[in-house]
Amino acid sequence: MIKGPWMTGEALTQADITVVCFWDFIVKNRQDSALVMNCAQLTALSKRANAMQEFAQTNAAKGSDGAPPDGGPPVTGSAWNEH
């Protein structure tokens, strides 16, 4: 399904943004479903995207410095996959 570092090749597209938003929502809100689905490519895509400052700053679970709201250490990669 994924044709390179991003869904359609070398460039980030709306498809990547949409899929990462979907996958992060599923992992956060439907953890049992995410585990059963076992989508390694989507998990990797999410980690790649969430490592970008543009994605990280939009994640409501983290502040702009990458730290969760409870003042814990900054979260790297996908916030939902590491907790």
JORAQUI-V309857 format. One record per helix or strand of 3 or more residues. SS is the DSSP state (H for helix, E for strand). FROM is the first residue (numbers start at 1). LEN is the number of residues. Records with the same first field share a line. If there is no record, write none. Layout:
SS->FROM-LEN / FROM-LEN
//
This chain:
H->14-16 / 31-7 / 40-11 / 53-4
//
